[in-house]
Amino acid sequence: MEKAIGMLLLLTMTVLPLMAQVAAGRSEVSQTEEDKLAEAEVRRLNAEEGQAFLNKDPKTLDRLWSDDMVVTNPLNKFVTKQQVLRMVESGFLVIASFDRQIEYLRVYVDTVIVAGSETALWGGKMPNAGKTEHLRFTAIWMKQHGRWQEVVRHANIVPQE
């Protein structure tokens, strides 16, 4: 009898924590339908942003970005939306080739965090024009006035090893 109670106690102590871990894991990965729609939309907007840079299209960038957006850019400058748009319009900021890989995306109701890597071939009057560089980025998108807009972005050049 003692052996049976000991086995039952051991089984209970082993199975309950495992069940709790499984339940916790399910709640972390389950998304609402609204979250799935937000994720799909922000992924689409990220692709549109990359295409706008390739097309030298400040009008599209203006629509995608919040009026109060700020960027820490690969040149280690902290700039506003208007400053970035002027760089694109003037031909200073040109991206001749671009590839973005989203490695992390998380929806928090009306905010989405996106992070990943990018490869850019710089053009225009950039100090690194003609160079292909690898970057790491983090961007924050928020639903504002019924649509998703990028509000913050940080990108840095990954040093060559």
N, C-alpha and C positions, 0 to 999 in steps of 0.2 A: 504494500500500500504506500509506504514511504517513497519507494522507487517510482511509483506511478505519479504521485504528487510532485516529486522532484522533476520528472520528465515534463509534466504539464506546466510547471512553473518555468522551466527552461524554454519550452516551446512558446509560452506566452511572452516571455522576455525577449525572445528572438523575433517572433512574428509581428508583434505590435509595432516596434520601431520601424520594421520594414514596410508595413502597411502605411504608416505615417509618412515615410519617405516617398512612397509611390503616390500617395494622395497629394503631397506637396508638389511633387514633380508635375503632376497633371495640371494643377492649378496654375503653375508658372507658364506652361506652354499653351494652355487653352486661350484662345482669343475670341472676343466677341465678333460678330459679323461686322459691326461698326469699325473695330480695330483692323480687321482684314481689309476693309474698304479704304481706310486711312493709309495703311501700309502700301497698298497698290497705288493709290493716288500719289503719295510722296515719292515712291520709286519712279513713277512716270514723270513727275516734275523734275526729279534729279536728272533723268535722261534728257528732258527738254532743256534744262539749264546747260548741260554739256554741249548740246547741239547749238544753243544760242551763242555760246562762246566761239564755237567753230565757225558759225555764220556771221560773227561780228555783229550781233543783233542786240543792241542795248534796249530796244523796245520790249523784247521778250524778257530780258533780265529785269527790267524795271517792273514788269507785271509779276514776276516770280518772287521778287524780294520785297519785304516789308519796308515801308518808308524809313523806319528807324533801324534798319539792319546795319550791323557792324561786322567787320572782318579783320582778323589778324591774318595777313596774307603771307605768301611764301617769301616775300622780301622783308619779312619781319616788321611790317608797318601795320599800324592800327588805322583802318580807314572806314569811312561811311559808305553807304550805298551810293550817294551822289558822287563821291570821289572815284569809286570803281567805275561807275557809268561814264564819267568823263575820261578815264583811262582807256576804256573800250572805244568811245567815240573819237578820241584823238589818235587812235592807232598805237598808243603806247603799249597797251595790254592786248596782245594777240596770242591766241593759242592755235597753232597750225595743226596739231594732232592731239587727241585727247582720249583717254580711256579711264573710266571710273569703276571701281569694284566696291560695292557696298558689302561690308563684312559684318555690320551690326546695324539693326534697325529696331527701335523699340517705341511703341505707341503708349503715351500717357494721356489719355482722353483727348485733349486738344493740343497736345505737344508731341512731336516726334523727334527722337534723337537718331541721327544717322552718322555712322563712322565707317571709314574704310581707307582704301588706297587709290591713288591716281597716278597716271603717267601722262606727262604733258610735254609736247614739243613747243617751246616758246618761240614767238615771232615778234614782230613789231619793233618797238624801241626799248624793249626790256633789256636790262643788263645781261640777262642770260639767253638772249635771242639766239636761236640756232641750236640750243642744247635741249636734250631730252632729260627730264628729271622725274624722279619718283617722289611722290608726296604722301603724307598721311593727313587725313582731314577728319574733322568733326563738324557737323552742322545741326542746327536746331530749327525745326519748322514748327509754326504754330498756325492754328486755324484762326484767321482774323477776317472779320466781315464776311463770314460764310465760305472762305476759301483758304487753302493752305499757302503760306508764304514763309520763305526762309527769313529768320530773324537774326541768327548769329552763325558765323562760320570761322573756323580756325583751320589753316593749312600750313604745314611746314614741309620743307624739302628734307628728304631722308638722306643723310650723309652717305657717300659712297664708301664702301668698306675696302 
